[in-house]
Amino acid sequence: MRQTYRNQFARLKEAIFGDIDAASTDAKSAKQVKDLLTKRLFEKTELAVYFPLLREGDFKLVYELKDDRQSDRDQAQVEMFKTNAAMQRRVKELKSRPRSSTR
């Protein structure tokens, strides 16, 4: 699946560069724009995709990270467990840390 996203990212780059070529009046300016984009965007961008495709278990734990986080994107956390005992161990672990609060 990760390779699929990498391939899509490569096709996006090709599409953008194709549009630059189509819109440019000369090859030199098109090359300058593509070089600038490559330097500022594509060379520095590593496509690291995280996607939780599967959560197994009958016991669900939902908790929030503390409010002093820099981003709200990952505030709510959801974890699934196969046993109640495993979930309770995780609750105990989280309560021992100051960075999260269980609901």
Contact map, one row per residue, 1 for C-alpha under 8 A:
1111100000000000000000000000000000000000000000000000000000000000000000000000000000000000000000000000000
1111110000000000000000000000000000000000000000001000000000000000000000000000000000000000000000000000000
1111111000000000000000000000000000000000000000000000000000000000000000000000000000000000000000000000000
1111111100000000000000000000000000000000000000000000000000000000000000000000000000000000000000000000000
1111111110000000000000000000000000000000000000101000000000000000000000000000000000000000000000000000000
0111111111000000000000000000000000000000000000100000000000000000000000000000000000000000000000000000000
0011111111100000000000000000000000000000000000000000000000000000000000000000000000000000000000000000000
0001111111110000000000000000000000000000000000000000000000000000000000000000000000000000000000000000000
0000111111111000000000000000000000000000000000100000000000000000000000000000000000000000000000000000000
0000011111111100000000000000000000000000000000000000000000000000000000000000000000000000000000000000000
0000001111111110000000000000000000000000000000000000000000000000000000000000000000000000000000000000000
0000000111111111000000000000000000000000000000000000000000000000000000000000000000000000000000000000000
0000000011111111100000000000000000000000010000000000000000000000000000000000000000000000000000000000000
0000000001111111110000000000000000000000000000000000000000000000000000000000000000000000000000000000000
0000000000111111111000000000000000000000000000000000000000000000000000000000000000000000000000000000000
0000000000011111111100000000000000000000000000000000000000000000000000000000000000000000000000000000000
0000000000001111111110000000000001000000000000000000000000000000000000000000000000000000000000000000000
0000000000000111111111000000000000000000000000000000000000000000000000000000000000000000000000000000000
0000000000000011111111100000000000000000000000000000000000000000000000000000000000000000000000000000000
0000000000000001111111110000010011000000000000000000000000000000000000000000000000000000000000000000000
0000000000000000111111110010010000000000000000000000000000000000000000000000000000000000000000000000000
0000000000000000011111110000000000000000000000000000000000000000000000000000000000000000000000000000000
0000000000000000001111111000000000000000000000000000000000000000000000000000000000000000000000000000000
0000000000000000000111111110110000000000000000000000000000000000000000000000000000000000000000000000000
0000000000000000000000111110110000000000000000000000000000000000000000000000000000000000000000000000000
0000000000000000000000011111110000000000000000000000000000000000000000000000000000000000000000000000000
0000000000000000000010011111111000000000000000000000000000000000000000000000000000000000000000000000000
0000000000000000000000000111111100000000000000000000000000000000000000000000000000000000000000000000000
0000000000000000000000011111111110000000000000000000000000000000000000000000000000000000000000000000000
0000000000000000000110011111111111000000000000000000000000000000000000000000000000000000000000000000000
0000000000000000000000000011111111100000000000000000000000000000000000000000000000000000000000000000000
0000000000000000000000000001111111110000000000000000000000000000000000000000000000000000000000000000000
0000000000000000000100000000111111111000000000000000000000000000000000000000000000000000000000000000000
0000000000000000100100000000011111111100000000000000000000000000000000000000000000000000000000000000000
0000000000000000000000000000001111111110000000000000000000000000000000000000000000000000000000000000000
0000000000000000000000000000000111111111000000000000000000000000000000000000000000000000000000000000000
0000000000000000000000000000000011111111110000000000000000000000000000000000000000000000000000000000000
0000000000000000000000000000000001111111111000000000000000000000000000000000000000000000000000000000000
0000000000000000000000000000000000111111111100000000000000000000000000000000000000000000000000000000000
0000000000000000000000000000000000011111111100000000000000000000000000000000000000000000000000000000000
0000000000000000000000000000000000001111111110000000000000000000000000000000000000000000000000000000000
0000000000001000000000000000000000001111111111000000000000000000000000000000000000000000000000000000000
0000000000000000000000000000000000000111111111000000000000000000000000000000000000000000000000000000000
0000000000000000000000000000000000000011111111000000000000000000000000000000000000000000000000000000000
0000000000000000000000000000000000000000111111100000000000000000000000000000000000000000000000000000000
0000000000000000000000000000000000000000011111110000000000000000000000000000000000000000000000000000000
0000110010000000000000000000000000000000000011111000000000000000000000000000000000000000000000000000000
0000000000000000000000000000000000000000000001111100000000000000000000000000000000000000000000000000000
0100100000000000000000000000000000000000000000111110000000000000000000000000000000000000000000000000000
0000000000000000000000000000000000000000000000011111000000000000000000000000000000000000000000000000000
0000000000000000000000000000000000000000000000001111100000000000000000000000000000000000000000000000000
0000000000000000000000000000000000000000000000000111111000000000000000000000000000000000000000000000000
0000000000000000000000000000000000000000000000000011111000000000000000000000000000000000000000000000000
0000000000000000000000000000000000000000000000000001111100000000000000000000000000000000000000000000000
0000000000000000000000000000000000000000000000000001111110000000000000000000001100000000000000000000000
0000000000000000000000000000000000000000000000000000011111000000000000000000000111000000000000000000000
0000000000000000000000000000000000000000000000000000001111110000000000000000000111100000000000000000000
0000000000000000000000000000000000000000000000000000000111110000000000000000000111100000000000000000000
0000000000000000000000000000000000000000000000000000000011111000000000000000000111110010000000000000000
0000000000000000000000000000000000000000000000000000000011111100000000000000011110000010000000000000000
0000000000000000000000000000000000000000000000000000000000111110000000000000011110000010000000000000000
0000000000000000000000000000000000000000000000000000000000011111000000000001111000000000000000000000011
0000000000000000000000000000000000000000000000000000000000001111100000000001110000000000000000000001111
0000000000000000000000000000000000000000000000000000000000000111110000000011100000000000000000000001111
0000000000000000000000000000000000000000000000000000000000000011111010000111100000000000000000000011100
0000000000000000000000000000000000000000000000000000000000000001111110000010000000000000000000000111100
0000000000000000000000000000000000000000000000000000000000000000111110000010000000000000000000000000000
0000000000000000000000000000000000000000000000000000000000000000011111000000000000000000000000000000000
0000000000000000000000000000000000000000000000000000000000000000111111110010000000000000000000000000000
0000000000000000000000000000000000000000000000000000000000000000000111110000000000000000000000000000000
0000000000000000000000000000000000000000000000000000000000000000000011111110000000000000000000000000000
0000000000000000000000000000000000000000000000000000000000000000000011111110000000000000000000000000000
0000000000000000000000000000000000000000000000000000000000000000000000111110000000000000000000000000000
0000000000000000000000000000000000000000000000000000000000000000100000111111100000000000000000000000000
0000000000000000000000000000000000000000000000000000000000000001111010111111100000000000000000000000000
0000000000000000000000000000000000000000000000000000000000000111100000000111110000000000000000000000000
0000000000000000000000000000000000000000000000000000000000000111100000000111111000000000000000000000000
0000000000000000000000000000000000000000000000000000000000011110000000000001111100000000000000000000000
0000000000000000000000000000000000000000000000000000001000011100000000000000111110000000000000000000000
0000000000000000000000000000000000000000000000000000001111111000000000000000011111000010000000000000000
0000000000000000000000000000000000000000000000000000000111111000000000000000001111110110000000000000000
0000000000000000000000000000000000000000000000000000000111100000000000000000000111110100000000000000000
0000000000000000000000000000000000000000000000000000000011100000000000000000000011111110000000000000000
0000000000000000000000000000000000000000000000000000000000100000000000000000000011111111000000000000000
0000000000000000000000000000000000000000000000000000000000000000000000000000000000111111100000000000000
0000000000000000000000000000000000000000000000000000000000000000000000000000000011111111110000000000000
0000000000000000000000000000000000000000000000000000000000111000000000000000000110111111111000000000000
0000000000000000000000000000000000000000000000000000000000000000000000000000000000011111111100000000000
0000000000000000000000000000000000000000000000000000000000000000000000000000000000001111111110000000000
0000000000000000000000000000000000000000000000000000000000000000000000000000000000000111111111000000000
0000000000000000000000000000000000000000000000000000000000000000000000000000000000000011111111100000010
0000000000000000000000000000000000000000000000000000000000000000000000000000000000000001111111110000000
0000000000000000000000000000000000000000000000000000000000000000000000000000000000000000111111111000000
0000000000000000000000000000000000000000000000000000000000000000000000000000000000000000011111111101110
0000000000000000000000000000000000000000000000000000000000000000000000000000000000000000001111111101110
0000000000000000000000000000000000000000000000000000000000000000000000000000000000000000000111111100000
0000000000000000000000000000000000000000000000000000000000000000000000000000000000000000000011111111000
0000000000000000000000000000000000000000000000000000000000000000010000000000000000000000000001111111100
0000000000000000000000000000000000000000000000000000000000000000110000000000000000000000000000001111100
0000000000000000000000000000000000000000000000000000000000000011110000000000000000000000000001101111110
0000000000000000000000000000000000000000000000000000000000000011110000000000000000000000000001100111111
0000000000000000000000000000000000000000000000000000000000000111000000000000000000000000001001100001111
0000000000000000000000000000000000000000000000000000000000000111000000000000000000000000000000000000111
